[in-house]
Amino acid sequence: MKSKPDIYHEKQSKQLCALHTLNNLFQKPDTFTKTLLDELCIQLTPNSWINPHRSVFGLGNYDVNVVMAAIQLMDCEMVWWDKRRRITPHDVNSAIGLILNLPSPSRVGSLLFPFRTKHWLAIRQFDSVYYNLDSKLSAPESIGDIQQLIEHLTRHLNEDDCELFLVNSTKPCTLAVAELM
């Protein structure tokens, strides 16, 4: 039996799921920091007292624009998936990773609020097995092979307000493949 691969996994802190998703996706601690994501917010909307790309309380809760800008810093692009289309193995195999943005209950401690927020999570393949790298999990969770991944994604995309993004390298193919090895 194969041993479980060594997978980097950050756990949830404050409303920093976008930060954890990015670091889990690229498999390095401090690839991104809260400071860097806050700077991206300011670059996206300079001269604004209240920045629309993050929580007004400074706890995180970054929007899609910040995540996309951060991914571009890694010579990658984030492509929104039209959930009316059926997902195929070809669609997923070309991506270096996947990001889901899905509804999440809003709570502070055990106090549950009547509204929902959005939660970011990354999915990556290691040794032909796809893993859910959700920062709310205590450890990465195996999803399975490509067919199980497609079933997993399809279930999520059938829920209201769930979005899927494919993360692709913008580098020439041979360079991108060489860096993954």
Disulfide bonds with the S-S distance in Angstrom:
none
